[in-house]
Amino acid sequence: MRKLTIILSAAALLAGAALYFSQEHVTGIVQQYVENGEMTTLKAKYTADQIMESNRKELLVDSQHTYREAGLKYHPYALMEVKYTQSDKKPREGMILWSLVDGEIVINTESWDKTHGFEDAINADANRNDFKLMLALAKQRGAATLEQLQKELRIEKETLSAWIESASSKHLVVQKGNEVQLHFQDPKILVQPETKMTDLIVKKPYNHTQRVSNKYTFSQIQKIGKAAFGDDFSVRSSTEVFLPVYSIEVQNPDGSTFISYWNALTGQKLAPRYALR
């Protein structure tokens, strides 16, 4: 009887061990699948080494400054096939690349020229009337009198006052006496909802830790697109693509480090705000 008990206990232990290692194996596969995968990305034209070499004089002030190993992150963008109506009422179709990190539109992938003001609008949950007011101000280089706005928008004073009050409460505009101005510096919102695409899109494997988290969603982008470009703006299809960004770290003589961020498509340095992403 005792032998039978020992045999049964040993069998149970072996079965438990088999189940444990089987579960561990499955967990490992799942974890590997989650952390690693394939992404659609804009094809890098420059390596980190090329950027470090061509910008050596700027990044390494003297022989006491040295490079550390460069990093690589992938920033998410919404690539959308869209339809919209131009100011002349003619329909147009095109592709638009819209950042899911800073909320701005890429106007041209070759220069990486981007808009400025759409992120403020997303955060403020701007509506169509807010955008009509902002676009009217943008046409006047960011500021206009009440009379100029009324003439441009062709609305009654009471309606204009309501629009200004709405946009002011969202910190999109500021009214100073008889003048109204946009509440963000160097606005660039007078654009068509299209991106001039000059770069290849490829598939490549990646590690999950290399991917920057989305700050904005596709639904937020589509909603602000309608507010900015009108009800005729619609999205036929959309997909997520990524921009490869290098982080280049320089060791200073005092032991501190300086990090700058570089676009792998253009080889250009990105704004310091990327450090906050």
C-alpha positions in Angstrom: 0.0 0.0 0.0 2.8 2.3 0.9 4.6 1.6 -2.4 1.4 2.4 -4.3 1.1 5.7 -2.4 4.7 6.6 -3.3 4.2 5.6 -6.9 1.0 7.7 -7.2 2.7 10.7 -5.5 5.7 10.5 -7.9 3.3 10.3 -10.8 1.4 13.4 -9.6 4.7 15.3 -9.2 5.8 14.4 -12.7 2.5 15.4 -14.1 2.6 18.7 -12.2 6.1 19.4 -13.4 5.1 18.6 -17.0 2.2 20.9 -16.8 4.3 23.7 -15.2 7.0 23.5 -17.9 4.4 23.3 -20.6 2.7 26.4 -19.2 6.1 28.1 -18.9 6.8 27.3 -22.5 3.5 28.6 -23.7 3.9 31.8 -21.6 7.4 32.3 -23.1 6.0 32.0 -26.6 3.2 34.5 -25.8 5.6 36.9 -24.2 7.9 36.7 -27.2 4.9 37.4 -29.5 3.8 40.4 -27.5 7.3 41.9 -27.1 8.4 41.2 -30.7 6.7 41.5 -34.0 6.6 43.1 -37.4 5.8 46.7 -38.1 5.1 48.9 -41.1 7.7 51.7 -41.0 9.0 54.5 -43.2 12.3 53.3 -44.6 15.4 54.9 -42.9 17.8 56.7 -45.2 20.4 57.4 -42.6 22.1 55.3 -40.0 22.9 56.6 -36.5 26.7 56.4 -37.3 26.2 58.5 -40.4 24.3 61.2 -38.5 26.9 61.1 -35.7 29.7 61.5 -38.2 28.2 64.3 -40.2 27.2 66.3 -37.1 30.4 65.6 -35.1 31.4 69.3 -34.8 28.0 70.2 -33.4 27.6 67.2 -31.0 31.2 66.8 -29.8 32.4 70.3 -28.7 35.9 69.0 -28.0 37.9 65.8 -27.4 36.6 65.6 -23.9 33.1 64.9 -25.2 32.4 61.4 -26.4 29.6 59.5 -28.0 27.7 56.8 -26.2 25.8 54.0 -27.9 22.9 55.4 -30.0 19.3 54.2 -29.4 16.4 53.7 -31.8 12.7 54.3 -31.2 9.7 54.0 -33.5 7.2 56.9 -33.3 3.6 55.9 -34.4 1.7 57.8 -37.2 -1.8 57.3 -38.7 -1.5 56.9 -42.5 -4.9 57.5 -43.9 -6.5 57.5 -47.4 -8.9 60.5 -47.3 -11.5 62.3 -49.3 -12.3 66.0 -48.9 -13.7 69.0 -50.7 -11.4 72.0 -51.6 -12.4 75.6 -51.2 -13.5 75.6 -54.8 -16.0 72.8 -53.9 -14.1 70.2 -56.0 -13.6 66.8 -54.5 -10.1 65.5 -53.8 -8.5 62.3 -52.7 -5.1 61.7 -51.1 -3.0 60.3 -48.3 -2.3 62.0 -45.0 0.3 61.2 -42.4 -0.8 62.3 -38.9 1.3 61.9 -35.8 -0.2 59.8 -33.0 2.4 61.3 -30.6 2.4 65.1 -31.2 -1.0 65.3 -33.0 0.4 67.2 -36.0 0.2 66.5 -39.7 3.3 65.9 -41.8 3.1 68.2 -44.8 6.1 66.7 -46.7 8.0 63.6 -45.8 11.1 64.8 -47.6 11.6 67.9 -45.5 9.5 66.6 -42.6 7.7 70.0 -42.5 4.8 69.7 -40.1 1.8 71.7 -39.0 1.5 73.5 -35.6 -1.8 73.9 -33.8 -3.6 70.6 -34.3 -2.3 69.2 -31.1 -3.8 72.2 -29.2 -7.1 71.6 -31.0 -7.1 67.9 -30.1 -6.4 68.5 -26.5 -9.1 71.2 -26.4 -11.6 69.0 -28.2 -12.1 71.8 -30.8 -15.3 71.7 -32.9 -16.0 73.0 -36.4 -16.9 76.5 -35.3 -13.6 76.7 -33.2 -11.7 75.8 -36.4 -13.6 78.3 -38.6 -12.5 81.0 -36.1 -8.9 79.8 -35.9 -8.5 79.5 -39.7 -9.9 83.0 -40.1 -7.2 84.2 -37.6 -4.5 82.2 -39.4 -5.3 84.0 -42.6 -4.6 87.2 -40.8 -1.2 85.9 -39.5 -2.7 84.9 -36.1 -4.6 88.1 -35.1 -7.5 90.1 -36.3 -10.0 92.7 -35.2 -13.6 91.8 -34.5 -14.6 93.7 -37.7 -12.2 91.7 -39.8 -13.4 88.5 -38.4 -17.1 89.3 -38.9 -16.3 90.2 -42.5 -14.2 87.1 -43.1 -16.7 84.7 -41.5 -19.8 86.4 -42.7 -21.7 85.9 -39.4 -23.6 88.2 -37.0 -21.9 89.9 -34.0 -23.8 87.7 -31.5 -22.6 84.5 -33.3 -19.0 85.7 -33.5 -19.1 86.5 -29.7 -20.3 83.0 -29.0 -17.6 81.5 -31.1 -14.9 83.6 -29.5 -16.2 82.7 -26.0 -16.1 79.0 -26.9 -12.6 79.1 -28.3 -11.4 81.3 -25.5 -12.7 78.9 -22.8 -10.6 76.1 -24.6 -7.5 78.3 -24.6 -7.4 78.3 -28.4 -7.7 82.1 -28.8 -7.3 85.2 -26.6 -9.3 88.4 -26.9 -7.6 91.7 -26.0 -10.1 94.5 -26.4 -11.2 94.7 -30.0 -8.5 92.2 -31.2 -8.5 88.4 -31.1 -5.4 86.2 -31.6 -4.5 82.6 -31.7 -3.2 81.2 -28.4 -0.2 79.3 -29.8 3.0 80.5 -31.3 3.8 80.4 -35.1 0.5 78.7 -36.1 0.5 76.5 -39.2 -3.0 75.2 -39.7 -3.9 76.6 -43.2 -3.1 73.3 -45.0 -4.8 70.8 -47.2 -5.4 67.3 -45.5 -2.7 65.7 -47.7 0.9 64.7 -47.2 3.4 64.8 -50.0 4.9 61.3 -49.7 8.3 60.8 -51.1 9.6 57.9 -49.0 9.2 54.1 -49.1 7.2 52.2 -46.6 8.6 48.8 -45.6 7.8 45.9 -43.2 10.5 45.0 -40.6 10.8 43.1 -37.3 11.0 45.1 -34.1 11.3 44.7 -30.4 8.2 45.9 -28.4 10.4 48.1 -26.2 11.5 50.2 -29.3 7.9 51.4 -29.9 6.8 54.7 -28.5 3.3 54.6 -27.0 0.5 56.4 -28.8 -0.7 59.6 -27.1 -3.6 60.1 -29.5 -6.1 57.6 -31.0 -7.3 57.1 -34.6 -10.8 58.3 -33.5 -9.4 61.5 -32.0 -7.5 62.2 -35.3 -10.5 61.5 -37.5 -12.7 63.7 -35.2 -10.3 66.6 -35.4 -10.0 66.1 -39.1 -13.7 66.7 -39.6 -13.6 69.7 -37.3 -10.7 71.2 -39.3 -11.6 70.3 -42.9 -15.3 70.0 -42.8 -18.0 67.3 -42.9 -16.8 66.3 -46.4 -13.6 65.0 -44.8 -13.8 61.2 -44.6 -11.3 58.4 -44.1 -11.4 55.5 -46.6 -8.8 53.4 -44.9 -6.2 53.8 -42.3 -3.1 52.0 -41.0 -0.4 52.6 -38.4 3.1 53.3 -39.7 6.2 54.2 -37.7 9.0 56.8 -38.0 12.4 55.6 -36.9 14.1 58.1 -34.6 17.6 57.9 -33.2 18.6 59.1 -29.8 22.2 60.1 -29.8 23.8 60.5 -26.4 27.0 62.5 -25.7 29.0 62.1 -22.5 30.1 65.4 -21.1 33.4 65.9 -19.2 31.6 66.3 -15.8 29.9 62.9 -16.3 26.5 64.2 -17.3 25.0 63.3 -20.6 23.2 65.2 -23.4 20.6 63.4 -25.6 19.4 64.7 -29.0 16.8 63.1 -31.3 17.3 62.6 -35.0 14.9 61.7 -37.9 16.2 58.6 -39.7 14.5 59.7 -42.9 15.9 63.2 -43.2 19.0 63.1 -40.9 17.7 66.2 -39.2 17.6 66.9 -35.5 14.1 66.9 -34.0 12.7 69.4 -31.5 13.7 69.0 -27.9 10.0 68.2 -27.0 10.7 64.6 -28.3 12.6 64.1 -25.0 9.2 64.3 -23.3 7.7 61.4 -25.3 
